[in-house]
């Protein structure tokens, strides 16, 4: 079977204190947003153990994503 997969990485400072189970609120929000459009979510894999690619790390370190958002305004 073929699937469509949407991936999202939320980046926060390394020393942030995350309460137990804190992956549940963003996971639930993403699922609910998709299901409100009438699309069945088969699975949702998420957690705070993800890693950035080299390009994503460069963008985060240099604030390029924020600069892009400013350009789009």
N, C-alpha and C positions, 0 to 999 in steps of 0.2 A: 504494500500500500504506500502511496506517496502522501506527504504531509506538507503543509505550509507552516513554517516556524518563524515567529517573531521573537527577536532577542533584544533585551534591554539591559544595560549595565548602569547601575546607579553608583556614583563614585562619591565617597565621603572621606573626611580626614581619617588617617590610620588610627589615631589615638581616640576616636569617638567611642564612647561607652554605649553599647547596644544592649538593651534589656533582653532577657531570654524570650524567644519566640518572636523577635521583632521582624523576622522575614515574613510573617503572616500578613500584616497590614498591606504592604505593597503588592504581595502576591494576590490577595483577595481583591484589591482594587483593580488590578490588571484583568483578572478573570471576569469580574463583574462588568467592566467596560466592554469587553468582547461579547459577553453573553447578552448585554443590553441591545446589541445590534443583531441578535438572533442567530449568532454563530456558536455552535457547541464547542466548548473547550474540552479536548480529550485528556490532556495532562498539563501540569504547570510545574516546571522544574526551576527552582530559584533558591538562592541562599547567599550569604555574605562571604562565601569562599571563592568567588570568581576572581579572575585576573584580567588585566588589560593587555591588549596587544602592544607592540612597540609604538605603533602609530597612535593608538588611543592614549597611551601614556604621554607621548609628546604633546598631544592636543590638550590633555589635562594639565600637564606641567606648565605649558606656555599660555594657557587661557584662550586657546584658539577657538574653542566651541563658543565661549561667551562673546568673543569678537565677532564671530559669524552671526550670532543672534543680533548683535547691534547693527551689523550691516543690513540685515533683512528688514529692519524697522523703517 
